[in-house]
Structure formats: structure tokens, C-alpha cells
Amino acid sequence: MRRRTEGRLEAIVEAALCVFTRHGYAETQMADIARAAGVSTGTLYLYAESKEALFHATLRHAQGKSLSGEPLPLTFPGWTGAMGELKRFSAGVSAWPRLSAALTARTRPSAATLAAIAGELYDLIAANRRTLTLIDRCARDIADLHNVYESGLRDRYITELERLAARLPHLAQPTITARAFVELIAWMAMHRHGDRRPLPAAEDEIRTATLTAAAATLQH
């Protein structure tokens, strides 16, 4: 087992997170990660045996899980193991209690309820932004990852919202409206952080404006 240089593994995995998120899985090379981490490619292989192993570690790191007890070099548990990690993550972020309550209620949701539904999704995405951004960027390159992400997370959010939108008779295009609602929140809570032109506003102001706009799509 290799002796650790204090903080180096964490720096390497953080660099990997940035590179995978920027370029996707297929386009990322170990040399790219080594360059971003400020180490040689040879040194990188002392910490992770392969790009697959580093991606799996990055998926865990993005969730805030510690890698300090892992033996070096990091090994890859296979895509079954990696997908197990993703499924556990998905199970933890797939609940949408306020929307579920609105779907079981017999009354039409109020403007306050719609805003609360929007806020719940916004906060869920924002709290897990680094992991979701990594998965969203790399899913197009890894078939198993794509399937779990699309069916377990993204499609579930959209499908659940479509069910609510379908119950609002004033909406001419409930499916389109539901998609717009989810995509607006996803962009503002997650994707905008990669925008080269950051919004000139505080986070709470951005959140409030986003929730107002999202709720309005279901009210008219």
C-alpha cells in the first residue's frame, strides 16, 4: 500500500471532478486530470489504477464521502458497483414530498403550494449540485449511467410534475409546461454555475426569483 501525501488524494479527486464535469467521461484522459491536479501522470497512477477507478472515487467525493480510508491505488469495483453507488444516491434524492402531497390532495394546489413544490425541487438540486452536474455531463458517455440517471432521477421529476400539471385544467400544454418547470429549476439551481456570465445577484435573490417564475408557469 502506498503511503499518502497529506491532502493529495483529495486534490486529485477534486481535479478529476472538475475535468469530468467540464469534458465528460469519454473525452477525459488521465493526463488531463494529472495536469489539473498538478502531478505527473505516473504519480496519478500511484493514487488510482485507472480512469474508471478515478471516476468511481469522484462520484463518491462529489457526494461528500471521505476517501481517507481507501487503500492506494484506488481500484474500480466494476460498473455494477459504480451503478450501485449511483442508485443509492438516486434513492436519497428522488423524494419530492410536497409534490406527492399535492398529488394526493383533492383540491387544486394554491399558489403557495406550487411555490413550495418549486422550492423543494430547487433545494434538492442545489444541495446535490456537484453530483448531479457530474452525472448529467457524463451520462451521455456511459450507457449504464445514462439509464439509471434518466429513469431514476430526471424522468421521475418530469413525470411526477406532468401528473400534477395534467390536473390543472387551465394549462393548454401540461406536458410542455411541466418540462419547462423542471428545466427552469434545474438550470438555475445547477447548470448556471457553469455559465461564464454569473448572475449579479445573491443566492437567495436568485432562488426567490426562480421559484416565482417556476410557480407562475403552472398558474396561468
Protein Blocks (a to p, Z undefined) as FASTA:
>chain_A
ZZddehklmmmmmmmmmmmmmnommlpcfklmmmmnopafklmmmmogbfklmmmmmmmm
mnopafklpccddddebjklmmmmmmmmmmmmmpcfklmmmmmpmbdcdfklmmmmmmmm
mmmmmmmmmmmmmmmmmmmmmmklmmmmmmmmmmmmmmmmmmmmmmmmklmblmlmmmmm
mmmmmmmmmmmmmpcbdcfbdfklmmmmmmmmmmmmmmZZ
